[in-house]
Amino acid sequence: MAAAKATLMDKIVSLCKRKGFVFQASEIYGGIGNTYDYGPLGVELKRKVKEAWWNSMVTTRADVVGLDSAIIQNPKVWETSGHVGGFSDPMVDCKTCKGRFRADHIDELSCPEKPSKKPGECHGELTEARSFNLMFKTNVGALEGASSVAYLRPETAQGIFLNFKNVLESSRIKPPFGIAQIGKSFRNEITPGNFVFRTREFEQGEMEFFVPPAENDKWYEYWKNERFDWYVRHGINPEKLRMRDHAEDELAHYSTGCADVEYEYPFGWGELEGIACRTDFDLSRHAEASGSDLRYFDPESKERYFPYVIEPAGGIDRMALTFMVDAYEEQQLEKDIRVVLHFHPLIAPTTVAVFPLVKKEGMPEKAREIEEQLRLARFSTFYDEKAAIGRRYRRQDEVGTPFCVTVDGDTLSENVVTVRHRDSMEQDKVKSDELVAYLHQAVQEWKR
Ligand code: GAP
């Protein structure tokens, strides 16, 4: 079973490279650890994931607004948030091979020189565990020195707390309300990453939801359910998802609750997103350290208080990987195996591919016209006229395109196209002038 599971991950990594989803970063120079680039289809997949996240978290809600804060903030931010002092992993070094390993992951790791052994079991001597801060340091300005040290943000959340007052005063919004942000975060991860599951630079989708303290528990339950359902609504198999409540001894000292949405990856269960009760920890710490009053004044009760915070925090790259792993299927058909990605149409990099049946009789011109019409109607489209029609369908199955439209003799004589559905492989005849409405409905009605 373990071998079969490992093979699935290998197949996904290989498909990602072959089809242009994900490439190793700096590949021609031998790469750089835990760092990847997204190709033409990967960037579309991520864009769709971000769009789906933003739509549910911001666009369709009256109680959440958006933000885009800076990656490099005043270093005092990270002292106050606790990241300078405490955002670290315990690491050990091997005195023989000079490898560095997470002390709490030794059992899952192998010696780089003798991969059949764990670090320390290969005659190498390990040092005592030492704290290794995960933040990337840089220098700001022309002079390098202690006073110019700055950090690349390790989470997007702190930028939201820093702007709590600005948003409150400029948006005429009041608790309960949220501020959402999508952006890059950076962590000097040492543990091997399982492809894009754990990388050194990654995008996060985080939202801080500010509530009156008495409403904390109600909103915590609400966001746990909402975030779990979001994955199911976007096509993830609910049997591969679970909500894991953190035990008391896993919670940060200020937190009253935390739960992870976990997915069963080919390499085991892993955290996809966390939903945390952060209480008033961040706002009160930043208020104290900056001298700025970050309390909310409630004009009805005349009370001034620090709202409590519920934080759903997910990794966009991890979401994209999860959609990919969950969508992958090898279907045994009568004559061969069909590789297909069953993406939700809102997540698929391409929504509709358009083909002329043959490259003559005016079909390519008509197909290009229809492709343009769909593109202008805001569908993500792709035009292909190379190879037999069956092979073109299969190529789109492999990259998860839910609908293919074929222009044939009937299109020229009767203005009717064939729509082929990826999942069932069934075909419908549709009038060209009803195609946009037909596809909009098919996207809305899609079921896993
Ligand atoms: N503000 C809270 C916070 O950052 P976290 O659990 O450290 O919490 C939230 O990160 C999410 O970000 C994780 O659930 C995961 O999806 C993603 N994430 C964290 N570290 C990551 C990494 N090194 N590579 C990819 N995604 C990561």
Boltz pocket constraint, residues with backbone or C-beta under 6 A from the ligand:
constraints:
  - pocket:
      binder: B
      contacts: [[A, 154], [A, 155], [A, 156], [A, 157], [A, 187], [A, 189], [A, 196], [A, 197], [A, 198], [A, 199], [A, 200], [A, 201], [A, 202], [A, 203], [A, 204], [A, 206], [A, 271], [A, 272], [A, 273], [A, 274], [A, 313], [A, 314], [A, 315], [A, 316], [A, 317], [A, 318]]
      max_distance: 6.0
